[in-house]
Amino acid sequence: MTILRNPFDKMAIRKRLMVGFGILIFLLAITGTYTLYNLRMLNVNQTIFSQSSTDITASSVLATLAAQTELKIQNWMTAVVNQRGVVYAYMEANDPQRQEDLLAEYKQSKDDAVAEASDVANQVTDDDGVKVLNKVQGIQTLLDKLAEAVFTAHRTEGTTGAATRKAMAEYSIKVDDFQKNLTDLEKLVNDQFTTQDTKRQDGLTQMDNSIIDSVGIIQKAIRSNFGLIAFCIGVAVAITILIYRSIVRPLNRATDLAHRIRRYDLVHTDG
């Protein structure tokens, strides 16, 4: 036979609860901090993605412009080569009607060359390109004058005249000079295209990397957060058990004790 003991004797309920809730709050804080860190990393990757997208757009536009300019330069070259062909054909033509037709054809080739030159001039903006372009345009103007000199000398002295041969020689030299300088301009434009295309490829690579990194961060965050949440649930369950063992069960025993006191039954036999 023993006397019933106070069920709350030597029970550090507050301490136990503080420790339990402290651990739970600490874990929740870790989970929140880790989540914020992942969100920050995702924001960084989003910034990289946006910047890469902007760079790709700009580089693509510039690369397309460079490709179009290169095509127009080639058309310009073709028009001047056609002019040279017409001049050579004129030198060999003896029929006046044929010569008139060739002069009309030369005028058309000249107009085509001027139009292509104008298109190229509208698209070449860098200093080096503008310098070469101005030089090529100057040569083209001189070519037109030399071609007119060839036509005039041919009409006056014929194919074998000294003035005709001199004008034709000067014209041929300037055509070669024109082609050389226009090739230099084409190389500059092609280098610009290569540079912008490389930037575009680099932007695509950065964009791919940012997407891969973002996916990795999300997957890692999901795994880690699930683990932390599961652990928090476990701690919460442990705290619930602690609350039951430290509060609910002792309260039940205290209630039972109160009932016994009320019945004057202070003697209890432990089981």
Disulfide bonds with the S-S distance in Angstrom:
none
